[in-house]
């Protein structure tokens, strides 16, 4: 089983720019109403679909409203990516921090209002 999260949005171009330029995703497939992107290591994908497209069933017509969803991206070196994104001028929504349960992370926001939590997991403190 493989999961591909999808967001119904008018912001296909903005989403493509954000995920490819900011996070290094690649384009798996793209047409005038659908965009499928993959993580740099190709282990996960995310898709974007135009709302109310005539090729889609009504279930897939309403646009995402920009609340109540987040993505977590696990990286090997969260500090290095944090510095890289700050250098690029990316708006950091939650500054880098260590959590009591051992995670080190920061968060940014995609053009659709989706929080993107970028984390390096570590073992829980003793």
C-alpha positions as a Markdown table, in Angstrom:
| # | Residue | x | y | z |
|---|---|---|---|---|
| 1 | Unk | 0.0 | 0.0 | 0.0 |
| 2 | Unk | 1.3 | 3.5 | -0.8 |
| 3 | Unk | -0.2 | 6.8 | 0.3 |
| 4 | Unk | -0.3 | 9.9 | -1.9 |
| 5 | Unk | -1.8 | 12.9 | -0.2 |
| 6 | Unk | -3.8 | 15.3 | -2.5 |
| 7 | Unk | -4.8 | 18.9 | -2.2 |
| 8 | Unk | -7.6 | 20.4 | -4.4 |
| 9 | Unk | -6.5 | 23.9 | -5.2 |
| 10 | Unk | -6.4 | 26.6 | -7.8 |
| 11 | Unk | -2.7 | 27.2 | -6.8 |
| 12 | Unk | -1.0 | 24.5 | -9.0 |
| 13 | Unk | 1.8 | 26.8 | -10.2 |
| 14 | Unk | 2.5 | 28.2 | -6.7 |
| 15 | Unk | 2.4 | 24.7 | -5.2 |
| 16 | Unk | 4.8 | 23.4 | -7.9 |
| 17 | Unk | 7.2 | 26.3 | -7.3 |
| 18 | Unk | 7.1 | 25.9 | -3.5 |
| 19 | Unk | 7.7 | 22.2 | -3.4 |
| 20 | Unk | 10.3 | 22.0 | -6.2 |
| 21 | Unk | 12.3 | 25.2 | -5.5 |
| 22 | Unk | 12.0 | 25.3 | -1.7 |
| 23 | Unk | 12.1 | 21.6 | -0.8 |
| 24 | Unk | 13.7 | 20.0 | -3.9 |
| 25 | Unk | 10.7 | 17.8 | -4.9 |
| 26 | Unk | 10.6 | 16.6 | -8.5 |
| 27 | Unk | 7.7 | 16.5 | -11.0 |
| 28 | Unk | 6.4 | 13.0 | -11.6 |
| 29 | Unk | 3.5 | 14.0 | -13.8 |
| 30 | Unk | 1.8 | 17.3 | -14.8 |
| 31 | Unk | -1.1 | 18.4 | -17.0 |
| 32 | Unk | -3.4 | 21.4 | -17.1 |
| 33 | Unk | -5.5 | 20.3 | -14.1 |
| 34 | Unk | -3.3 | 17.9 | -12.1 |
| 35 | Unk | 0.2 | 17.9 | -10.6 |
| 36 | Unk | 2.0 | 15.0 | -9.0 |
| 37 | Unk | 5.3 | 15.7 | -7.2 |
| 38 | Unk | 7.8 | 13.3 | -5.5 |
| 39 | Unk | 10.2 | 13.8 | -2.7 |
| 40 | Unk | 13.9 | 14.0 | -3.7 |
| 41 | Unk | 14.4 | 10.3 | -2.8 |
| 42 | Unk | 11.2 | 9.4 | -4.6 |
| 43 | Unk | 9.8 | 7.6 | -1.5 |
| 44 | Unk | 6.7 | 9.8 | -1.2 |
| 45 | Unk | 4.4 | 11.8 | -3.4 |
| 46 | Unk | 1.9 | 14.7 | -3.1 |
| 47 | Unk | -0.6 | 15.7 | -5.7 |
| 48 | Unk | -2.6 | 18.9 | -6.5 |
| 49 | Unk | -5.9 | 19.0 | -8.4 |
| 50 | Unk | -7.8 | 21.9 | -9.8 |
| 51 | Unk | -11.2 | 22.3 | -8.1 |
| 52 | Unk | -14.5 | 21.7 | -10.1 |
| 53 | Unk | -12.7 | 20.0 | -13.0 |
| 54 | Unk | -15.1 | 18.3 | -15.4 |
| 55 | Unk | -13.0 | 15.1 | -15.5 |
| 56 | Unk | -13.5 | 14.6 | -11.8 |
| 57 | Unk | -16.4 | 13.3 | -9.7 |
| 58 | Unk | -18.2 | 15.7 | -7.4 |
| 59 | Unk | -16.3 | 14.3 | -4.4 |
| 60 | Unk | -13.1 | 15.9 | -5.8 |
| 61 | Unk | -14.6 | 19.3 | -6.7 |
| 62 | Unk | -14.5 | 21.4 | -3.6 |
| 63 | Unk | -11.2 | 23.3 | -3.0 |
| 64 | Unk | -9.2 | 22.8 | 0.2 |
| 65 | Unk | -10.0 | 25.7 | 2.6 |
| 66 | Unk | -6.5 | 26.1 | 4.0 |
| 67 | Unk | -7.0 | 24.8 | 7.6 |
| 68 | Unk | -6.9 | 21.5 | 9.5 |
| 69 | Unk | -4.1 | 19.8 | 7.6 |
| 70 | Unk | -0.3 | 19.4 | 8.0 |
| 71 | Unk | 2.5 | 17.5 | 6.5 |
| 72 | Unk | 5.6 | 16.2 | 8.2 |
| 73 | Unk | 8.8 | 15.8 | 6.3 |
| 74 | Unk | 11.6 | 13.9 | 8.0 |
| 75 | Unk | 15.1 | 14.9 | 7.1 |
| 76 | Unk | 18.6 | 13.7 | 8.3 |
| 77 | Unk | 19.8 | 17.2 | 9.2 |
| 78 | Unk | 17.1 | 19.5 | 10.2 |
| 79 | Unk | 19.6 | 22.3 | 11.2 |
| 80 | Unk | 21.2 | 22.3 | 7.7 |
| 81 | Unk | 17.8 | 22.6 | 6.0 |
| 82 | Unk | 16.6 | 25.3 | 8.4 |
| 83 | Unk | 19.7 | 27.4 | 7.6 |
| 84 | Unk | 19.3 | 26.8 | 3.8 |
| 85 | Unk | 15.6 | 27.8 | 3.9 |
| 86 | Unk | 16.4 | 30.9 | 6.0 |
| 87 | Unk | 19.1 | 31.9 | 3.5 |
| 88 | Unk | 16.5 | 31.5 | 0.7 |
| 89 | Unk | 14.2 | 33.9 | 2.5 |
| 90 | Unk | 11.5 | 31.3 | 3.2 |
| 91 | Unk | 9.1 | 32.4 | 5.9 |
| 92 | Unk | 9.7 | 30.3 | 9.0 |
| 93 | Unk | 6.4 | 29.9 | 10.8 |
| 94 | Unk | 7.8 | 28.0 | 13.8 |
| 95 | Unk | 11.4 | 28.5 | 14.7 |
| 96 | Unk | 13.7 | 25.5 | 15.1 |
| 97 | Unk | 13.3 | 23.9 | 18.5 |
| 98 | Unk | 13.8 | 20.8 | 20.5 |
| 99 | Unk | 10.8 | 19.1 | 22.0 |
| 100 | Unk | 10.7 | 17.4 | 25.4 |
| 101 | Unk | 10.0 | 14.0 | 23.6 |
| 102 | Unk | 13.2 | 14.3 | 21.6 |
| 103 | Unk | 12.2 | 15.7 | 18.2 |
| 104 | Unk | 14.0 | 18.7 | 16.7 |
| 105 | Unk | 11.9 | 20.6 | 14.1 |
| 106 | Unk | 10.7 | 23.8 | 12.5 |
| 107 | Unk | 7.7 | 24.6 | 10.3 |
| 108 | Unk | 6.9 | 26.5 | 7.2 |
| 109 | Unk | 3.6 | 26.9 | 5.3 |
| 110 | Unk | 2.9 | 26.0 | 1.7 |
| 111 | Unk | 0.9 | 28.3 | -0.7 |
| 112 | Unk | -2.4 | 26.4 | 0.2 |
| 113 | Unk | -2.1 | 27.1 | 4.0 |
| 114 | Unk | -0.8 | 23.7 | 4.8 |
| 115 | Unk | 1.7 | 23.6 | 7.7 |
| 116 | Unk | 4.9 | 21.7 | 6.7 |
| 117 | Unk | 6.7 | 20.4 | 9.8 |
| 118 | Unk | 10.3 | 19.6 | 9.1 |
| 119 | Unk | 11.8 | 17.2 | 11.6 |
| 120 | Unk | 14.7 | 15.1 | 12.6 |
| 121 | Unk | 13.5 | 12.4 | 15.0 |
| 122 | Unk | 15.8 | 11.4 | 17.8 |
| 123 | Unk | 15.3 | 8.9 | 20.6 |
| 124 | Unk | 13.2 | 10.0 | 23.5 |
| 125 | Unk | 15.2 | 11.5 | 26.4 |
| 126 | Unk | 15.7 | 9.2 | 29.4 |
